[in-house]
Each structure stands twice: as structure tokens, then as C-alpha cells.
Amino acid sequence: MSTLPLSFKKEGVVERHQIEGTDPSDRYFSRSIQVSRTAQGYQGTVMYEALTVDGQTHATVGAAVKSVVDKLGDFGFRRMRTRANFKGRRYLAEKETWLDYPDA
């Protein structure tokens, strides 16, 4: 596994975060946010049924994930929380702590 800083790595998916919450029809959901490295920073993407949400590009992975959560909130998703599941190819075995996002 490479120990180069992300700034030297190629563009593409660098982390996957699990997101859970309640959809607009009050059903529980669990999906994966793919966080990709771009020339400008990091961008998260999640798919839920026919909806694909792309967050804005940010300087950090955490801000990219929050951007996706905020956009889902605009669609009526609630009670969301996330945690990192993969960093590169390394599976974190659900050891990461959940990060809760308050409803707006």
C-alpha cells in the first residue's frame, strides 16, 4: 500500500463512507458515499434509488461527505449519520465512530 500523500495520488475513489438515515417517505436507508479525489479536491457521490447526489468539491474528505449529507437533507432525508468504511482498499471493519448530523 502506498504511503504517498493524497496530493500525489491519481484521481479516483479514495474512501467510501456508509450513510444511514430516514428517507423522505420515513423509511430507513443505508448506502455508500463514494469520495473521489479530483484535481480540485474531494467530491462525494451517493445513489439512492433513481436519485444520484453529487456533493460540491472541498479540500477535505469530511467536508465532501458533509456536502452530500446537506444535499440529501434538501431532498427531505433526515436523521443521517456517516462513518468511513474504506480508506483506499483498506476495510476499516466498522471500527470508525459514527458521525451524526442534526436535522436542519
mmCIF file of the C-alpha atoms, coordinates in Angstrom:
data_MODEL
# 
_entry.id   MODEL 
# 
loop_
_atom_site.group_PDB 
_atom_site.id 
_atom_site.type_symbol 
_atom_site.label_atom_id 
_atom_site.label_alt_id 
_atom_site.label_comp_id 
_atom_site.label_asym_id 
_atom_site.label_entity_id 
_atom_site.label_seq_id 
_atom_site.pdbx_PDB_ins_code 
_atom_site.Cartn_x 
_atom_site.Cartn_y 
_atom_site.Cartn_z 
_atom_site.occupancy 
_atom_site.B_iso_or_equiv 
_atom_site.pdbx_formal_charge 
_atom_site.auth_seq_id 
_atom_site.auth_comp_id 
_atom_site.auth_asym_id 
_atom_site.auth_atom_id 
_atom_site.pdbx_PDB_model_num 
ATOM 1   C CA . MET A 1 1   ? 0.000   0.000  0.000  1.00 0.00 ? 1   MET A CA 1 
ATOM 2   C CA . SER A 1 2   ? 1.347   3.400  -0.972 1.00 0.00 ? 2   SER A CA 1 
ATOM 3   C CA . THR A 1 3   ? 2.194   5.927  1.722  1.00 0.00 ? 3   THR A CA 1 
ATOM 4   C CA . LEU A 1 4   ? 2.306   8.887  -0.670 1.00 0.00 ? 4   LEU A CA 1 
ATOM 5   C CA . PRO A 1 5   ? 0.240   11.922 0.334  1.00 0.00 ? 5   PRO A CA 1 
ATOM 6   C CA . LEU A 1 6   ? -3.113  12.141 -1.454 1.00 0.00 ? 6   LEU A CA 1 
ATOM 7   C CA . SER A 1 7   ? -1.846  15.127 -3.424 1.00 0.00 ? 7   SER A CA 1 
ATOM 8   C CA . PHE A 1 8   ? 0.477   12.752 -5.305 1.00 0.00 ? 8   PHE A CA 1 
ATOM 9   C CA . LYS A 1 9   ? -2.112  10.047 -5.951 1.00 0.00 ? 9   LYS A CA 1 
ATOM 10  C CA . LYS A 1 10  ? -4.209  9.684  -9.061 1.00 0.00 ? 10  LYS A CA 1 
ATOM 11  C CA . GLU A 1 11  ? -7.751  10.931 -9.274 1.00 0.00 ? 11  GLU A CA 1 
ATOM 12  C CA . GLY A 1 12  ? -10.478 8.425  -8.387 1.00 0.00 ? 12  GLY A CA 1 
ATOM 13  C CA . VAL A 1 13  ? -12.255 6.907  -5.377 1.00 0.00 ? 13  VAL A CA 1 
ATOM 14  C CA . VAL A 1 14  ? -10.129 7.265  -2.229 1.00 0.00 ? 14  VAL A CA 1 
ATOM 15  C CA . GLU A 1 15  ? -12.688 6.493  0.513  1.00 0.00 ? 15  GLU A CA 1 
ATOM 16  C CA . ARG A 1 16  ? -16.137 5.011  0.974  1.00 0.00 ? 16  ARG A CA 1 
ATOM 17  C CA . HIS A 1 17  ? -18.372 6.144  3.787  1.00 0.00 ? 17  HIS A CA 1 
ATOM 18  C CA . GLN A 1 18  ? -21.536 4.433  4.970  1.00 0.00 ? 18  GLN A CA 1 
ATOM 19  C CA . ILE A 1 19  ? -24.549 6.716  5.376  1.00 0.00 ? 19  ILE A CA 1 
ATOM 20  C CA . GLU A 1 20  ? -27.707 5.781  7.250  1.00 0.00 ? 20  GLU A CA 1 
ATOM 21  C CA . GLY A 1 21  ? -30.874 7.691  7.967  1.00 0.00 ? 21  GLY A CA 1 
ATOM 22  C CA . THR A 1 22  ? -34.515 8.107  7.042  1.00 0.00 ? 22  THR A CA 1 
ATOM 23  C CA . ASP A 1 23  ? -35.687 8.903  3.524  1.00 0.00 ? 23  ASP A CA 1 
ATOM 24  C CA . PRO A 1 24  ? -38.467 11.412 2.701  1.00 0.00 ? 24  PRO A CA 1 
ATOM 25  C CA . SER A 1 25  ? -41.135 8.676  2.985  1.00 0.00 ? 25  SER A CA 1 
ATOM 26  C CA . ASP A 1 26  ? -39.856 7.842  6.513  1.00 0.00 ? 26  ASP A CA 1 
ATOM 27  C CA . ARG A 1 27  ? -38.129 4.581  5.508  1.00 0.00 ? 27  ARG A CA 1 
ATOM 28  C CA . TYR A 1 28  ? -34.726 3.609  6.911  1.00 0.00 ? 28  TYR A CA 1 
ATOM 29  C CA . PHE A 1 29  ? -31.903 3.609  4.349  1.00 0.00 ? 29  PHE A CA 1 
ATOM 30  C CA . SER A 1 30  ? -28.230 2.668  4.241  1.00 0.00 ? 30  SER A CA 1 
ATOM 31  C CA . ARG A 1 31  ? -25.969 3.482  1.298  1.00 0.00 ? 31  ARG A CA 1 
ATOM 32  C CA . SER A 1 32  ? -22.343 4.110  0.433  1.00 0.00 ? 32  SER A CA 1 
ATOM 33  C CA . ILE A 1 33  ? -20.891 7.545  -0.308 1.00 0.00 ? 33  ILE A CA 1 
ATOM 34  C CA . GLN A 1 34  ? -18.009 7.261  -2.750 1.00 0.00 ? 34  GLN A CA 1 
ATOM 35  C CA . VAL A 1 35  ? -15.440 10.000 -2.102 1.00 0.00 ? 35  VAL A CA 1 
ATOM 36  C CA . SER A 1 36  ? -13.273 10.726 -5.127 1.00 0.00 ? 36  SER A CA 1 
ATOM 37  C CA . ARG A 1 37  ? -10.096 12.726 -5.471 1.00 0.00 ? 37  ARG A CA 1 
ATOM 38  C CA . THR A 1 38  ? -10.375 15.327 -8.230 1.00 0.00 ? 38  THR A CA 1 
ATOM 39  C CA . ALA A 1 39  ? -7.960  17.947 -9.497 1.00 0.00 ? 39  ALA A CA 1 
ATOM 40  C CA . GLN A 1 40  ? -9.681  20.493 -7.212 1.00 0.00 ? 40  GLN A CA 1 
ATOM 41  C CA . GLY A 1 41  ? -10.026 18.372 -4.033 1.00 0.00 ? 41  GLY A CA 1 
ATOM 42  C CA . TYR A 1 42  ? -12.589 15.768 -2.936 1.00 0.00 ? 42  TYR A CA 1 
ATOM 43  C CA . GLN A 1 43  ? -16.162 15.128 -4.052 1.00 0.00 ? 43  GLN A CA 1 
ATOM 44  C CA . GLY A 1 44  ? -18.725 12.693 -2.644 1.00 0.00 ? 44  GLY A CA 1 
ATOM 45  C CA . THR A 1 45  ? -21.452 10.871 -4.565 1.00 0.00 ? 45  THR A CA 1 
ATOM 46  C CA . VAL A 1 46  ? -24.318 8.710  -3.333 1.00 0.00 ? 46  VAL A CA 1 
ATOM 47  C CA . MET A 1 47  ? -27.072 6.874  -5.198 1.00 0.00 ? 47  MET A CA 1 
ATOM 48  C CA . TYR A 1 48  ? -30.491 6.240  -3.667 1.00 0.00 ? 48  TYR A CA 1 
ATOM 49  C CA . GLU A 1 49  ? -32.997 4.506  -5.915 1.00 0.00 ? 49  GLU A CA 1 
ATOM 50  C CA . ALA A 1 50  ? -33.268 6.781  -9.019 1.00 0.00 ? 50  ALA A CA 1 
ATOM 51  C CA . LEU A 1 51  ? -31.599 9.734  -7.237 1.00 0.00 ? 51  LEU A CA 1 
ATOM 52  C CA . THR A 1 52  ? -27.879 10.442 -7.628 1.00 0.00 ? 52  THR A CA 1 
ATOM 53  C CA . VAL A 1 53  ? -26.483 13.192 -5.400 1.00 0.00 ? 53  VAL A CA 1 
ATOM 54  C CA . ASP A 1 54  ? -23.086 14.752 -6.079 1.00 0.00 ? 54  ASP A CA 1 
ATOM 55  C CA . GLY A 1 55  ? -21.697 16.964 -3.350 1.00 0.00 ? 55  GLY A CA 1 
ATOM 56  C CA . GLN A 1 56  ? -19.588 20.006 -4.006 1.00 0.00 ? 56  GLN A CA 1 
ATOM 57  C CA . THR A 1 57  ? -15.815 19.725 -4.253 1.00 0.00 ? 57  THR A CA 1 
ATOM 58  C CA . HIS A 1 58  ? -13.988 20.502 -0.996 1.00 0.00 ? 58  HIS A CA 1 
ATOM 59  C CA . ALA A 1 59  ? -10.429 20.498 0.339  1.00 0.00 ? 59  ALA A CA 1 
ATOM 60  C CA . THR A 1 60  ? -11.123 17.696 2.855  1.00 0.00 ? 60  THR A CA 1 
ATOM 61  C CA . VAL A 1 61  ? -12.892 14.340 2.767  1.00 0.00 ? 61  VAL A CA 1 
ATOM 62  C CA . GLY A 1 62  ? -15.040 15.292 5.771  1.00 0.00 ? 62  GLY A CA 1 
ATOM 63  C CA . ALA A 1 63  ? -16.323 18.444 4.085  1.00 0.00 ? 63  ALA A CA 1 
ATOM 64  C CA . ALA A 1 64  ? -17.083 16.479 0.907  1.00 0.00 ? 64  ALA A CA 1 
ATOM 65  C CA . VAL A 1 65  ? -19.140 13.935 2.884  1.00 0.00 ? 65  VAL A CA 1 
ATOM 66  C CA . LYS A 1 66  ? -21.000 16.722 4.719  1.00 0.00 ? 66  LYS A CA 1 
ATOM 67  C CA . SER A 1 67  ? -21.820 18.339 1.372  1.00 0.00 ? 67  SER A CA 1 
ATOM 68  C CA . VAL A 1 68  ? -23.599 15.131 0.292  1.00 0.00 ? 68  VAL A CA 1 
ATOM 69  C CA . VAL A 1 69  ? -25.451 14.947 3.627  1.00 0.00 ? 69  VAL A CA 1 
ATOM 70  C CA . ASP A 1 70  ? -26.570 18.582 3.254  1.00 0.00 ? 70  ASP A CA 1 
ATOM 71  C CA . LYS A 1 71  ? -27.891 17.962 -0.262 1.00 0.00 ? 71  LYS A CA 1 
ATOM 72  C CA . LEU A 1 72  ? -29.781 14.865 0.892  1.00 0.00 ? 72  LEU A CA 1 
ATOM 73  C CA . GLY A 1 73  ? -31.278 16.991 3.669  1.00 0.00 ? 73  GLY A CA 1 
ATOM 74  C CA . ASP A 1 74  ? -32.551 19.398 0.999  1.00 0.00 ? 74  ASP A CA 1 
ATOM 75  C CA . PHE A 1 75  ? -34.422 16.437 -0.530 1.00 0.00 ? 75  PHE A CA 1 
ATOM 76  C CA . GLY A 1 76  ? -36.063 15.613 2.817  1.00 0.00 ? 76  GLY A CA 1 
ATOM 77  C CA . PHE A 1 77  ? -33.738 12.936 4.188  1.00 0.00 ? 77  PHE A CA 1 
ATOM 78  C CA . ARG A 1 78  ? -33.416 13.055 8.000  1.00 0.00 ? 78  ARG A CA 1 
ATOM 79  C CA . ARG A 1 79  ? -31.596 11.561 10.986 1.00 0.00 ? 79  ARG A CA 1 
ATOM 80  C CA . MET A 1 80  ? -28.447 10.901 8.986  1.00 0.00 ? 80  MET A CA 1 
ATOM 81  C CA . ARG A 1 81  ? -25.132 9.605  10.228 1.00 0.00 ? 81  ARG A CA 1 
ATOM 82  C CA . THR A 1 82  ? -21.930 8.527  8.464  1.00 0.00 ? 82  THR A CA 1 
ATOM 83  C CA . ARG A 1 83  ? -18.713 6.636  9.101  1.00 0.00 ? 83  ARG A CA 1 
ATOM 84  C CA . ALA A 1 84  ? -15.743 5.689  6.987  1.00 0.00 ? 84  ALA A CA 1 
ATOM 85  C CA . ASN A 1 85  ? -15.782 2.048  5.843  1.00 0.00 ? 85  ASN A CA 1 
ATOM 86  C CA . PHE A 1 86  ? -12.870 2.007  3.362  1.00 0.00 ? 86  PHE A CA 1 
ATOM 87  C CA . LYS A 1 87  ? -9.752  4.144  3.067  1.00 0.00 ? 87  LYS A CA 1 
ATOM 88  C CA . GLY A 1 88  ? -8.225  3.198  -0.230 1.00 0.00 ? 88  GLY A CA 1 
ATOM 89  C CA . ARG A 1 89  ? -8.521  -0.578 -0.347 1.00 0.00 ? 89  ARG A CA 1 
ATOM 90  C CA . ARG A 1 90  ? -8.260  -0.978 3.420  1.00 0.00 ? 90  ARG A CA 1 
ATOM 91  C CA . TYR A 1 91  ? -11.512 -2.108 5.055  1.00 0.00 ? 91  TYR A CA 1 
ATOM 92  C CA . LEU A 1 92  ? -11.930 -0.498 8.447  1.00 0.00 ? 92  LEU A CA 1 
ATOM 93  C CA . ALA A 1 93  ? -14.089 -3.354 9.772  1.00 0.00 ? 93  ALA A CA 1 
ATOM 94  C CA . GLU A 1 94  ? -16.696 -0.977 11.158 1.00 0.00 ? 94  GLU A CA 1 
ATOM 95  C CA . LYS A 1 95  ? -14.200 0.355  13.709 1.00 0.00 ? 95  LYS A CA 1 
ATOM 96  C CA . GLU A 1 96  ? -14.802 4.018  12.872 1.00 0.00 ? 96  GLU A CA 1 
ATOM 97  C CA . THR A 1 97  ? -17.101 6.120  15.042 1.00 0.00 ? 97  THR A CA 1 
ATOM 98  C CA . TRP A 1 98  ? -20.434 7.290  13.627 1.00 0.00 ? 98  TRP A CA 1 
ATOM 99  C CA . LEU A 1 99  ? -20.770 10.998 12.951 1.00 0.00 ? 99  LEU A CA 1 
ATOM 100 C CA . ASP A 1 100 ? -24.360 12.227 13.494 1.00 0.00 ? 100 ASP A CA 1 
ATOM 101 C CA . TYR A 1 101 ? -25.776 15.149 11.525 1.00 0.00 ? 101 TYR A CA 1 
ATOM 102 C CA . PRO A 1 102 ? -28.585 17.125 13.156 1.00 0.00 ? 102 PRO A CA 1 
ATOM 103 C CA . ASP A 1 103 ? -31.699 17.741 11.072 1.00 0.00 ? 103 ASP A CA 1 
ATOM 104 C CA . ALA A 1 104 ? -31.891 21.267 9.696  1.00 0.00 ? 104 ALA A CA 1 
# 
